[in-house]
Amino acid sequence: MRTDALDHIRTLRDFDDAYTAPLNGFRDADTYYREASSKPLLSALSVPTLLINAANDPFLAPSCYPTAIAEGHPHLTLEVPSSGGHVGFVTFSDTGTYWSERRAASFLATA
């Protein structure tokens, strides 16, 4: 992995442009954001789907949350808890399971 780009990285987009996108087969950050996003596919969901994203995710702007798509969608349940960070939800139960695992199991049990 090359490290010369680190001196020029000032934003998350810079990092994604230099590392995340190329390491995942994308030309640049814009291509990565566009082609790796599931957001354009959400309207076509035909099976019950739970999408959880914390409101305090430091990487995502409010426009990233598919609130309008989820409203009234028969198969998409969007939950935006106030905390959890970026792919966080590390609150454990007495048995040591993550909150997100318990929530997913609960959703699947009722879907």
C-alpha positions in Angstrom: 0.0 0.0 0.0 1.4 3.4 -0.9 1.6 6.0 1.8 2.7 9.0 -0.2 -0.9 10.3 -0.5 -1.2 10.6 3.3 0.5 14.0 3.2 -2.2 15.4 1.0 -5.3 14.0 2.7 -7.4 16.6 4.5 -10.9 15.2 4.2 -12.7 11.8 4.2 -13.3 12.3 0.4 -9.5 12.7 -0.1 -8.9 9.4 1.8 -11.6 7.6 -0.2 -10.1 9.0 -3.4 -6.6 7.8 -2.5 -7.3 4.5 -0.8 -10.9 3.3 -0.3 -12.0 3.6 -4.0 -8.9 2.1 -5.6 -8.6 -0.7 -3.1 -12.2 -1.7 -3.9 -11.8 -1.5 -7.7 -13.2 2.0 -8.3 -11.6 4.8 -10.2 -12.2 7.5 -7.6 -14.3 8.5 -4.6 -17.2 9.9 -6.8 -17.4 6.6 -8.7 -17.2 4.6 -5.4 -19.9 6.7 -3.8 -22.2 6.4 -6.8 -21.7 2.7 -7.6 -21.3 1.2 -4.1 -24.4 2.9 -2.7 -27.5 0.8 -2.2 -29.7 4.0 -2.0 -30.8 3.9 -5.7 -32.0 0.3 -5.2 -34.1 0.8 -2.1 -37.3 1.7 -3.9 -37.3 -1.7 -5.6 -37.1 -3.8 -2.4 -39.6 -6.6 -2.4 -38.7 -8.4 0.8 -38.9 -7.0 4.3 -35.7 -5.1 5.0 -34.4 -3.3 8.1 -32.1 -0.4 7.6 -30.5 1.1 10.7 -28.2 4.1 10.7 -27.4 6.2 13.7 -28.3 9.9 13.6 -24.8 10.7 15.0 -22.9 8.9 12.2 -20.0 11.3 11.7 -19.5 10.2 8.1 -23.0 10.8 6.7 -24.8 14.0 6.0 -28.6 14.1 6.6 -29.2 13.8 2.9 -27.7 10.3 3.0 -30.6 8.9 5.0 -33.3 7.5 2.7 -36.2 9.0 4.8 -38.3 9.9 1.8 -37.8 6.4 0.2 -38.7 4.6 3.5 -41.9 6.7 4.1 -44.8 4.4 3.2 -42.5 1.7 1.6 -44.2 -1.6 2.3 -40.9 -3.5 2.7 -38.4 -1.0 4.0 -38.1 -0.2 7.7 -35.7 2.7 8.4 -34.6 3.2 12.0 -32.4 6.1 12.9 -31.4 5.8 16.6 -29.9 9.0 18.1 -26.6 7.3 18.8 -24.5 4.5 17.5 -21.9 6.3 15.5 -20.6 4.9 12.2 -21.4 1.1 12.2 -21.4 1.2 16.0 -24.2 0.0 18.2 -21.8 -1.6 20.6 -24.2 -1.6 23.5 -24.1 -5.2 24.8 -26.8 -7.2 26.6 -26.2 -9.3 29.6 -25.3 -12.2 27.3 -22.7 -10.1 25.4 -24.6 -9.6 22.2 -24.6 -6.3 20.3 -27.8 -4.2 20.3 -27.7 -4.4 16.4 -27.7 -8.2 16.5 -30.6 -8.3 18.9 -32.5 -5.8 16.8 -31.9 -7.7 13.6 -33.0 -11.0 15.2 -36.2 -9.3 16.5 -36.9 -7.8 13.0 -36.4 -11.2 11.4 -38.7 -12.9 13.9 -41.6 -10.6 13.0 -40.9 -10.2 9.3 
